[in-house]
């Protein structure tokens, strides 16, 4: 006699597809460095991703990173206030113009 293999019944669960939250594009901050010069930091990062002697070099790198990730570039002055802010592809404005 041949033994029949018992089949395990596997309950199939219906999984509801979760609506993926829209991933926010990262912002890149140009800030005065602790030891002089200028740092480029990704928002929320504890360390600087790049360090430059001049603010214009730091702005150019932050612009590249922001354009690649479709985020924003935010530049702080030496006084700690926002000097400029630019958006690259992450513009919530709905109207043309």
Backbone as a ProteinNet text record, in pm:
[ID]
protein_1_A
[PRIMARY]
XXXXXXXXXXXXXXXXXXXXXXXXXXXXXXXXXXXXXXXXXXXXXXXXXXXXXXXXXXXXXXXXXXXXXXXXXXXXXXXXXXXXXXXXXXXXXXXXX
[TERTIARY]
81.9	0	86.4	49.2	122	57.2	141.9	90.8	75.6	-35.4	-57.8	2.6	70.3	129.7	19.8	21.7	-76.3	-32.1	-122.1	-91.9	-126.8	-32.6	-58.8	-137.2	-236.8	-314.2	-249.8	-210.1	-148.6	-252.6	-280.5	-379	-314	-378.8	-328.2	-393.8	-307.5	-358.5	-362	-469.5	-477.3	-412	-310.3	-243.2	-284.5	-329.3	-369	-242.9	-239.7	-124	-129.4	-22.6	-15	23.6	-42.2	-5.1	127	223.7	354.7	352.2	402.1	408.7	509	476.7	564.9	695.6	803.1	932.7	978	1009.6	1049.4	1192.4	1213.1	1346.2	1432.4	1558.9	1644.2	1683.2	1701.6	1749.1	1897.2	1971.5	2114	2140.7	2208.5	2235.7	2382.1	2407.1	2542	2554.6	2645.3	2659.6	2805.9	2830.1	2968.5	3029.9	3153	3219.9	3274	3294.1	3345.6	3489.5	3567.4	3708.6	3734.5	3633.3	3643.8	3595.6	3578.6	3528.6	3379	3330.8	3186.7	3158.8	3054	3014.1	2886.9	2876.5	2753.1	2700.1	2578	2516.3	2382.4	2355.3	2222.3	2135.2	2012.5	1924.4	1909.2	1931	1918.6	2048.7	2153.5	2282	2359.2	2437.3	2516.5	2651.6	2698.8	2828.4	2809.7	2907.5	2905.5	2947.6	2884.6	2922.7	3041	3056.8	3168.5	3209.3	3336.4	3387.2	3464.6	3440.4	3505.4	3559.9	3657.6	3715.6	3622.2	3548.9	3462.6	3315.5	3230.8	3086.9	3038	3097.8	3053	3083.3	3196.4	3226.9	3126.9	3094.1	2997.9	2859.4	2820.2	2691.3	2683.8	2792.7	2794.7	2775.1	2842.5	2829	2688.1	2636.8	2501.8	2398.7	2421.3	2331	2331	2449.6	2459.6	2381.5	2402.5	2336	2184.4	2140.9	1998	1931.5	1999.3	1943.1	1931.4	2031.4	2031.6	1916.4	1890	1785.7	1653.1	1647.1	1527	1481.7	1578.1	1551.7	1573.7	1614.6	1637.1	1778.3	1828.8	1956.8	1927	1976	1953.4	2089.3	2114.1	2242.6	2224.1	2305.3	2305.5	2421.9	2402.1	2510.3	2590.8	2695.7	2778.3	2701.5	2595.1	2513	2410.2	2402.3	2311	2173.4	2149	2019.3	2022.9	1906.5	1898.4	1927.4	2026.5	2068.7	1997.7	1988	1916.3	1862.1	1762.1	1696	1647.5	1685.4	1644.9	1590.2	1487	1423.2	1454.2	1484.8	1517.6	1425.9	1310.9	1220.3	1123.5	1130.2	1042.3	957.2	893.8	817	669.4	614.5	475.4	376.1	423.3	335.6	259.6	128.4	46.5	21.5	37	7.9	131.8	107.2	217.4	267.8	391.8	441.4	563.3
-118	0	124.5	211.6	338.2	437.6	500.6	601.9	733.2	794.6	925.5	1031.4	1122.4	1231.6	1330.4	1366.6	1463.9	1602.1	1669.7	1804.6	1903.4	1990.6	2095.3	2204.9	2246.2	2357.1	2486.8	2563	2690.8	2799.2	2868	2975	3091.5	3130.9	3246.1	3370.8	3458.6	3583.9	3686.2	3756.5	3866.5	3986.4	4034	4150.2	4272.3	4366.6	4492.1	4568.2	4617.9	4696	4829.6	4858.1	4986	5091.8	5203.9	5314.6	5368.4	5365.5	5411.6	5563	5603.7	5747	5808.9	5924.3	5991.5	6023.3	5970.5	5989.6	6133.4	6197.7	6337.2	6346.7	6436.1	6457.6	6525.5	6487.1	6545.4	6690	6765.1	6901.9	6903	6988.8	7002.7	7142.9	7147.7	7273.2	7310.8	7437.2	7492.1	7575.6	7533.6	7599.3	7636.1	7737.2	7768.6	7651.2	7615.2	7503.2	7542.7	7443.9	7469.1	7521.2	7471.9	7509.3	7606.6	7684.5	7774.4	7703.4	7775.4	7714.1	7689.8	7607.7	7582.9	7434.6	7386.8	7246.3	7229.3	7115.7	7075.6	6956.2	6970.1	6864.7	6825.4	6697	6648.5	6670.8	6712.3	6742	6619	6637.8	6529.7	6455.3	6484.3	6415.5	6477.9	6396	6447.5	6501	6449.2	6493.6	6561.3	6643.4	6708.6	6608.5	6617.2	6527.9	6583.6	6716	6781.2	6905	6946.9	7068.9	7146.8	7278.2	7362.6	7489	7549.7	7674.2	7792.5	7792.2	7906.7	7865.7	7964	7940.1	7907	7969.9	7944.5	7801	7744.9	7604.4	7511.5	7542.8	7461.8	7470.8	7590	7607.1	7527.6	7524.9	7450.2	7301	7246.7	7103.8	7073.7	7159.8	7139	7145.3	7232	7243.1	7113.7	7056.5	6929.3	6819.6	6808.5	6704.2	6724.4	6847.6	6877.8	6851.4	6884.6	6859.9	6710.2	6634.2	6489.2	6422.6	6471.5	6411.1	6484.9	6590.5	6673	6728.5	6782.2	6838.8	6988.7	7040	7182.7	7209.1	7328.5	7376.5	7497.1	7493.1	7601.6	7649.4	7779.2	7836.8	7926.9	7902.2	7985.9	8083.2	8203.6	8300.2	8274.8	8351.5	8335.9	8370.7	8450.5	8488.1	8380.4	8272.6	8162.2	8175.3	8284.3	8305.6	8253.1	8212.8	8162.3	8276.7	8253.1	8352.9	8332.4	8205.4	8173.5	8032	8007.6	7877.6	7852.6	7738.1	7704.5	7562.4	7544.1	7414.3	7362.6	7233.3	7170.7	7049.7	7073.8	6963.7	6929	6996.4	6967.7	7091.9	7142.6	7265.5	7233.3	7258.6	7224.2	7317.7	7422	7518.2	7451.7	7465	7397.1	7474.6	7604.3	7683.7	7699.5	7722.5	7743	7886	7904	8039.7	8055.4
0	0	0	-80.6	-88.3	7.1	81.2	174.5	100.9	123.8	64.3	155.4	91.2	167.9	204.5	328.1	374.6	328.8	263.9	217.9	327.1	348.8	446.5	377.5	446.1	392.7	441.2	346.5	378.8	353.6	458.9	446.8	373.8	268.6	195.1	251.5	293.7	347	235.8	234.6	140	205.8	141.4	196.5	116.7	190.4	126.3	90.1	-30.4	-71.1	-1.3	66.8	135.4	35	48.8	-36.9	14.8	-71.4	-28	-11.1	101.6	127.9	31.9	-15.5	-108.9	-37.2	-90.2	-27.3	-48.6	60.2	53.4	2.6	-90.3	-143.3	-37.2	-30.5	72.5	42.3	147.3	136.8	171	105.8	131.9	184.6	298.4	367.6	351.6	320.1	317.6	444.4	533.1	663.1	687.6	770.5	806.1	882.1	846.8	913.2	1049.3	1134.9	1269.4	1266	1171.3	1162	1046.5	1011.8	897.6	773	666.4	544	552	459.5	448	433	500.1	495.9	414.7	347	279.5	357.7	410.3	490.8	432.3	431.8	396.8	520.1	499.2	612.4	701.5	830	926.7	952	875.3	892.3	1008.2	1075.8	1186.1	1138.1	1024	971.2	836.3	801.9	671.6	564.4	448.7	339.6	261.8	262	195.1	273.3	255.4	317.9	212.4	204.3	103.7	168.3	101.5	151.8	130.5	17.7	-13	-14.7	10	9.5	-131.9	-232.7	-370.5	-413.6	-370.1	-400.1	-332	-207.3	-132.1	-195.6	-240	-306	-435.7	-511.1	-637.1	-611.2	-509.3	-477.1	-424	-337	-282.6	-394.6	-491.3	-606.4	-687.5	-711	-783.7	-712.3	-581.8	-503.3	-501.2	-485.2	-479.6	-614.7	-723.1	-856.5	-882.4	-840.6	-861.6	-785.3	-665	-582	-590	-671.3	-686.2	-551.5	-478.9	-347.4	-346.7	-230.9	-215.6	-165.7	-198.5	-147	-59.9	62.8	157.7	205.6	192	230.9	351.4	453.6	572.6	564	616.7	625.9	752.6	771.2	891.4	1018.3	1003.2	1118.9	1154.9	1075.3	1104.9	1043	971.6	907.3	764.2	715	577.4	480.5	395.8	299	165.6	122.9	-0.8	6.1	-78.3	-79.4	-221.7	-279.2	-415.5	-421.3	-502	-519.9	-659	-669.2	-797.3	-820.2	-881.5	-913.4	-802.1	-691.3	-578.2	-552.1	-655.4	-643	-624.4	-506.1	-480.3	-547.8	-611.9	-676.2	-789.5	-791.1	-888.8	-1017.8	-1014.2	-1133.7	-1221.1	-1347.7	-1439.9	-1425.6	-1459.3	-1460	-1389.3
[MASK]
+++++++++++++++++++++++++++++++++++++++++++++++++++++++++++++++++++++++++++++++++++++++++++++++++

